[in-house]
Amino acid sequence: MKFALIGHPVAGSLSPVLFGAAYGDRHSYELFDSPSFAECWQKFLGSYSGINVTAPYKQDAYSRCLELSGHAAATGAVNLVLKDGLRGFNTDVDGVMYALKGIRVGSALVVGTGGAARAAVAGAAKLGFRVGVMGRYQDKVSALEQLFGLGPAPAEPDVVIYTLPGSAPVPPGLPLAGAVVLEANYRDPQLALTPCRQYIPGTKWLLGQAVAGYGLFTGEEPSIAVMEVALEHFLQ
């Protein structure tokens, strides 16, 4: 079977590395980059059994699916589509849950209001955390609070999920010292050296969404241990 990641840009993605490790190269996985979502979608329909979707096309893919998983419906975004039935999923939510597995449930602060933030809110809430959001634009914060029925942002959260890109300035005064910090950005992390109770890198989020997604693609259990080794080797 053939699979791919679509988006713009996708160069340097770790998805092919993880996918190849998961299945010992028994299935193919390609990168397809285009500034046109329509071109990406047609390539998917003509060439692949399933696709991962990255920025900026997660909402576009959402609108093209005929069936949505609970996570996709909750977030309004799709990062995986199966051609059989045009079924859409959001395994970014699974990645958040995987990364926070074993962390004592309490309050969680999600920093940011984009697609990753939506997945973070959905995943943390699914685990039982009391979630609040902070961002630079109050209208976007309010929209997320209304979408998910959230309360106010906690002043001293047990967990901080940081979803801002590396290009964005770190907001001053983040309550990190006593928190477990999960940072989505694994390529250019901003908080890795900041004092906190525990730091969880974005690679764990990436691995969790890949494990969930590749199982959906093939119906097979991917080899998590081999994927972990491949990820560590690639990032050295």
Order of alpha helices (4+ residues) and beta strands (2+ residues): beta-alpha-beta-alpha-beta-alpha-beta-alpha-beta-beta-alpha-beta-alpha-beta-alpha-beta-beta-beta-alpha-alpha
